Amino acid sequence: MSETNSSQVQWRKSSHSGGGNDCVEVAVMSGGTAVRDSKDPQGGAFTLPAAGWRGLLGAARSGGLDLR
């Protein structure tokens, strides 16, 4: 994602983040959903297409990403 694109989108954090900077931020874009580290917003982001974002959310919700 180009820096121009990342500066023109509205980034948001989960309401469950506790207000700290220890989470990720997401932004919905025309090409998918962008994800970045809230501690380093200038450090870059990656974009997942819609199907990839749905898959990531599904895995997180089902516990598939939990550390065991």
C-alpha angles and dihedrals in degrees: 000000000000121000090241091058094046092052093050098055130081111248121204139183128214116269085233093062094094093231095277129120096249100101143063128267125218134203127189111228135175090258096048136283122325121212128196140167111263091214091059110028092165092051096086139264139231128225126220121199115240094265092050092050091050089050093050092049091047092051092048093048094049093050092249091132097046116122109239 
